[in-house]
Amino acid sequence: MRHGRAKQARRTLQFFERTIGLRPPYHVLIDGTFVVNLLRFKLPIRDRLFVLLQKADVTLHVTNSTLVELKQLKDQTPKEEKTFEQ
């Protein structure tokens, strides 16, 4: 991460820590569209969040409704598309 981005991320985290008391470990709620794009573009979300959140602990959460949505998307996806395969 470039210096400017890291500095801005640090300032944003400090702002939320001072105003609402948001401290590590951070809990991140992920929706279905985000998960599909992570799989499609093969992005390492844990590594990216680790760097973005200044090397703090991160816990990822997905709701049950999102899991149902992802199962439906998997069933509707053509077999040629390899989005949901790992």
Z-matrix of the N, CA and C atoms (Angstrom, degrees):
N
C 1 1.444
C 2 1.523 1 108.08
N 3 1.316 2 115.28 1 134.62
C 4 1.446 3 119.06 2 -179.64
C 5 1.523 4 110.67 3 -67.27
N 6 1.326 5 114.90 4 160.62
C 7 1.459 6 120.93 5 -176.21
C 8 1.528 7 111.75 6 -57.74
N 9 1.309 8 118.23 7 -44.91
C 10 1.463 9 121.47 8 -177.86
C 11 1.512 10 112.85 9 -63.01
N 12 1.322 11 116.62 10 -39.87
C 13 1.463 12 120.13 11 179.86
C 14 1.520 13 111.05 12 -68.99
N 15 1.309 14 116.91 13 -42.09
C 16 1.464 15 120.32 14 179.49
C 17 1.524 16 110.41 15 -64.13
N 18 1.319 17 116.37 16 -40.46
C 19 1.456 18 120.51 17 179.98
C 20 1.529 19 110.62 18 -64.77
N 21 1.326 20 117.12 19 -42.69
C 22 1.461 21 120.64 20 179.15
C 23 1.524 22 110.97 21 -66.69
N 24 1.322 23 117.63 22 -40.14
C 25 1.460 24 120.75 23 178.05
C 26 1.526 25 110.34 24 -63.40
N 27 1.321 26 117.11 25 -42.92
C 28 1.464 27 121.31 26 178.67
C 29 1.526 28 110.81 27 -61.66
N 30 1.327 29 116.78 28 -43.07
C 31 1.475 30 120.33 29 178.83
C 32 1.518 31 111.49 30 -64.09
N 33 1.325 32 117.10 31 -41.14
C 34 1.463 33 120.71 32 179.38
C 35 1.524 34 110.51 33 -64.15
N 36 1.323 35 117.39 34 -44.36
C 37 1.462 36 120.41 35 178.45
C 38 1.527 37 111.61 36 -63.93
N 39 1.320 38 117.11 37 -39.01
C 40 1.466 39 120.59 38 177.34
C 41 1.526 40 110.93 39 -64.93
N 42 1.329 41 117.41 40 -39.04
C 43 1.466 42 121.20 41 178.46
C 44 1.522 43 110.53 42 -60.29
N 45 1.346 44 116.86 43 -49.03
C 46 1.461 45 120.13 44 -179.22
C 47 1.524 46 111.93 45 -68.35
N 48 1.305 47 117.46 46 -31.54
C 49 1.461 48 120.03 47 176.89
C 50 1.523 49 110.35 48 -66.14
N 51 1.315 50 117.24 49 -41.55
C 52 1.475 51 121.02 50 -178.77
C 53 1.517 52 112.84 51 -74.24
N 54 1.339 53 117.63 52 -37.94
C 55 1.462 54 119.94 53 -173.66
C 56 1.523 55 113.29 54 -84.03
N 57 1.330 56 117.99 55 -45.40
C 58 1.470 57 119.28 56 -176.40
C 59 1.515 58 113.59 57 -119.50
N 60 1.315 59 118.01 58 2.47
C 61 1.464 60 121.09 59 176.62
C 62 1.514 61 114.39 60 75.58
N 63 1.326 62 117.32 61 25.70
C 64 1.457 63 121.64 62 178.81
C 65 1.524 64 109.90 63 -75.67
N 66 1.328 65 116.01 64 115.86
C 67 1.470 66 121.35 65 -176.91
C 68 1.524 67 109.87 66 -131.68
N 69 1.338 68 116.44 67 160.71
C 70 1.465 69 119.39 68 176.16
C 71 1.524 70 110.37 69 -63.62
N 72 1.290 71 119.94 70 153.35
C 73 1.453 72 128.36 71 0.86
C 74 1.527 73 110.76 72 -76.32
N 75 1.318 74 115.44 73 140.07
C 76 1.457 75 121.40 74 -178.82
C 77 1.522 76 109.33 75 -87.56
N 78 1.335 77 115.77 76 142.45
C 79 1.459 78 122.65 77 177.48
C 80 1.517 79 107.41 78 -113.11
N 81 1.324 80 116.35 79 122.36
C 82 1.460 81 121.99 80 -175.82
C 83 1.519 82 108.72 81 -114.39
N 84 1.338 83 116.49 82 123.93
C 85 1.456 84 122.85 83 177.56
C 86 1.520 85 108.43 84 -94.18
N 87 1.332 86 116.21 85 125.08
C 88 1.460 87 121.97 86 -174.87
C 89 1.522 88 109.18 87 -111.97
N 90 1.349 89 116.72 88 134.92
C 91 1.460 90 120.85 89 178.11
C 92 1.526 91 110.82 90 -97.33
N 93 1.328 92 115.72 91 172.63
C 94 1.456 93 121.78 92 -174.23
C 95 1.514 94 114.31 93 -64.40
N 96 1.323 95 117.64 94 -40.97
C 97 1.459 96 121.25 95 -179.90
C 98 1.523 97 110.30 96 -62.41
N 99 1.311 98 116.21 97 -40.27
C 100 1.459 99 121.08 98 179.30
C 101 1.531 100 110.66 99 -64.38
N 102 1.328 101 116.43 100 -43.36
C 103 1.464 102 120.65 101 179.76
C 104 1.527 103 110.67 102 -63.55
N 105 1.336 104 117.41 103 -42.17
C 106 1.462 105 120.89 104 179.35
C 107 1.524 106 110.27 105 -61.67
N 108 1.316 107 117.62 106 -43.63
C 109 1.461 108 120.23 107 179.43
C 110 1.525 109 111.98 108 -68.74
N 111 1.315 110 117.83 109 -33.92
C 112 1.462 111 120.17 110 174.49
C 113 1.527 112 110.80 111 -61.21
N 114 1.315 113 115.70 112 -44.19
C 115 1.449 114 119.83 113 179.54
C 116 1.526 115 112.13 114 -69.33
N 117 1.325 116 115.91 115 -40.54
C 118 1.458 117 120.32 116 -177.56
C 119 1.529 118 111.41 117 -64.17
N 120 1.324 119 117.26 118 -43.11
C 121 1.461 120 120.89 119 -176.60
C 122 1.529 121 113.12 120 -98.73
N 123 1.345 122 116.17 121 3.37
C 124 1.474 123 122.46 122 176.44
C 125 1.533 124 111.73 123 53.33
N 126 1.317 125 115.43 124 53.46
C 127 1.462 126 120.87 125 -179.39
C 128 1.532 127 110.53 126 -91.88
N 129 1.315 128 117.88 127 136.24
C 130 1.470 129 121.47 128 177.63
C 131 1.532 130 110.18 129 -84.46
N 132 1.321 131 116.96 130 87.05
C 133 1.465 132 121.04 131 -171.92
C 134 1.526 133 112.40 132 -64.77
N 135 1.310 134 119.05 133 -39.39
C 136 1.472 135 119.99 134 -179.92
C 137 1.517 136 111.32 135 -62.08
N 138 1.328 137 117.09 136 -43.72
C 139 1.463 138 120.26 137 179.57
C 140 1.521 139 111.16 138 -64.67
N 141 1.323 140 116.22 139 -42.69
C 142 1.467 141 119.78 140 -178.85
C 143 1.528 142 111.73 141 -66.20
N 144 1.331 143 116.95 142 -42.36
C 145 1.461 144 119.55 143 178.48
C 146 1.522 145 111.36 144 -67.96
N 147 1.316 146 116.82 145 -35.59
C 148 1.462 147 121.29 146 178.18
C 149 1.530 148 110.48 147 -59.40
N 150 1.319 149 116.45 148 -44.25
C 151 1.468 150 121.04 149 179.59
C 152 1.533 151 110.38 150 -72.57
N 153 1.330 152 116.73 151 -44.79
C 154 1.462 153 120.91 152 -177.71
C 155 1.526 154 112.21 153 -62.62
N 156 1.328 155 116.71 154 -38.60
C 157 1.460 156 120.69 155 -177.83
C 158 1.525 157 112.14 156 -93.29
N 159 1.326 158 116.54 157 27.58
C 160 1.463 159 123.17 158 172.65
C 161 1.521 160 113.22 159 59.10
N 162 1.316 161 115.76 160 44.09
C 163 1.470 162 123.87 161 175.34
C 164 1.536 163 113.63 162 61.73
N 165 1.328 164 115.28 163 31.64
C 166 1.461 165 120.54 164 177.00
C 167 1.525 166 109.71 165 -91.63
N 168 1.326 167 116.59 166 162.00
C 169 1.453 168 121.05 167 177.59
C 170 1.518 169 109.72 168 -69.15
N 171 1.335 170 115.64 169 138.10
C 172 1.459 171 122.02 170 -178.77
C 173 1.521 172 108.49 171 -130.45
N 174 1.335 173 115.79 172 132.51
C 175 1.451 174 121.51 173 174.48
C 176 1.522 175 107.87 174 -115.64
N 177 1.325 176 116.85 175 125.33
C 178 1.457 177 121.57 176 179.82
C 179 1.524 178 109.55 177 -94.35
N 180 1.336 179 116.07 178 137.28
C 181 1.464 180 121.71 179 -179.59
C 182 1.524 181 109.53 180 -127.47
N 183 1.338 182 115.24 181 142.61
C 184 1.459 183 122.26 182 175.86
C 185 1.524 184 106.35 183 -131.77
N 186 1.330 185 117.19 184 133.55
C 187 1.458 186 120.70 185 -179.23
C 188 1.523 187 110.77 186 -78.09
N 189 1.326 188 115.70 187 162.19
C 190 1.465 189 120.61 188 178.27
C 191 1.522 190 111.53 189 -63.79
N 192 1.324 191 116.91 190 -37.16
C 193 1.463 192 119.44 191 179.04
C 194 1.527 193 111.27 192 -64.80
N 195 1.321 194 116.86 193 -32.68
C 196 1.464 195 120.62 194 176.42
C 197 1.519 196 110.27 195 -67.98
N 198 1.324 197 117.71 196 -39.91
C 199 1.458 198 120.84 197 177.73
C 200 1.527 199 111.31 198 -62.83
N 201 1.331 200 116.86 199 -40.04
C 202 1.469 201 120.89 200 177.43
C 203 1.532 202 109.31 201 -64.24
N 204 1.325 203 116.36 202 -43.59
C 205 1.468 204 121.01 203 178.60
C 206 1.530 205 110.70 204 -60.39
N 207 1.319 206 117.54 205 -42.79
C 208 1.463 207 121.27 206 -179.69
C 209 1.528 208 111.49 207 -66.50
N 210 1.335 209 117.61 208 -37.03
C 211 1.464 210 120.00 209 176.90
C 212 1.522 211 110.87 210 -64.81
N 213 1.338 212 116.78 211 -39.50
C 214 1.465 213 120.37 212 177.37
C 215 1.521 214 111.10 213 -66.18
N 216 1.323 215 117.15 214 -40.74
C 217 1.461 216 120.76 215 178.07
C 218 1.530 217 110.93 216 -64.41
N 219 1.318 218 116.18 217 -38.13
C 220 1.466 219 119.98 218 179.09
C 221 1.517 220 110.41 219 -63.94
N 222 1.337 221 117.03 220 -40.12
C 223 1.463 222 120.67 221 179.83
C 224 1.526 223 111.57 222 -69.51
N 225 1.324 224 117.95 223 -31.23
C 226 1.465 225 122.11 224 -178.52
C 227 1.527 226 112.90 225 -84.21
N 228 1.327 227 117.41 226 -16.61
C 229 1.451 228 121.41 227 -176.74
C 230 1.525 229 110.06 228 -75.20
N 231 1.343 230 117.51 229 134.38
C 232 1.472 231 118.79 230 176.65
C 233 1.528 232 111.08 231 -61.70
N 234 1.302 233 115.99 232 151.49
C 235 1.464 234 120.97 233 -176.76
C 236 1.524 235 112.14 234 -65.20
N 237 1.344 236 118.13 235 -24.30
C 238 1.460 237 120.94 236 -179.08
C 239 1.527 238 111.44 237 -70.79
N 240 1.327 239 116.73 238 -30.24
C 241 1.467 240 120.13 239 -179.11
C 242 1.523 241 108.80 240 -79.76
N 243 1.295 242 117.17 241 129.20
C 244 1.467 243 122.42 242 -172.71
C 245 1.527 244 111.87 243 -103.55
N 246 1.313 245 118.47 244 32.84
C 247 1.464 246 121.24 245 -176.77
C 248 1.521 247 111.82 246 -65.39
N 249 1.326 248 117.04 247 -42.91
C 250 1.460 249 119.98 248 -172.63
C 251 1.521 250 113.77 249 -94.51
N 252 1.309 251 117.60 250 1.36
C 253 1.463 252 119.46 251 178.49
C 254 1.509 253 110.01 252 -86.05
N 255 1.318 254 115.70 253 149.87
C 256 1.465 255 118.94 254 179.76
C 257 1.481 256 111.59 255 -126.84
